[in-house]
Amino acid sequence: MANQPDAGELARCHRWFAVEGNNRAWALVAQDERTPDEELLMLTLAHVAAFHWSAAGGPLEVARADYTLAHAYALAGQGRLALRYARRALTFFEENPAEGEDWDRAFAHAELAHAAAAARDAELHAAEFAQAALLGAAIADAEDRTIFLAE
């Protein structure tokens, strides 16, 4: 049997896989089109990131992983799953207003809007899109605001 890593090494590995999975998932999200294999890889990587953040991060990182999952599922046309993850992320930020950054709340509402569109819920989409736009315009840091508005 292979030697077990110590707790510090294991934490570093979880963090590395969380970051790598997240970055690779968002790279696929950013593509204008994805093949079916790329779509599956995007979803797999989003889940990889979520799993490793659950081990290496805290509730904030898990909530951010949830909105990555929501975005990936919305792009894949799986509205029900997109809504599940988007609602979990938004619930975290609503119940923990001191956690995260101002852009986290804007993104959580934006992801719920995307999920609602994927689920064909026009009313929820409109409400969440409006809330995301309002929060996005109020992001304090100009660079963060520009990044949000580009999404």
C-alpha positions, 0 to 999 in steps of 0.5 A: 500500500502506498504511503498516506500523505500527511494532513498538510500534503493532503490539504495542498493536493485538495486545493491544487485539484480544486483550483485546477478543476475550477479553472479548467471548467471555466475555460470550457464555459468560456468557449462559444461552443462545446462538443458533447465530450467537452460539455461532459468534461465541463460538468465533470471538472465543475464537480471535481472542483466542488469535491476538492473545495469541500475538503480544502476550503470552507463554506465560501468556497463551496458556495462559489463551487455551487455557482460554477456547477449552476453555470455549467449545468445551465449551459448544458441545458439541465435547468433543474440541476442548474437551479439546485446549485444556484439556489444553494449558492444564493442561500449561502450568501443570503444567510451569511452576508458578511461572507464573500465579496460584493461580486459574490452576491451579484454572481449568485443572482446571475447564476440563478438567472441563468439557471432559470433561463435553462429551466424555462422559468421566465419570471424567475429569470427576469427577477434574478437578472434584474437583481444581478444587474443592480448588484453588479452595478454596485460592485465597489472595485472597478476591475471586479465590476468590469469582469462581472459586467462582461459575463 
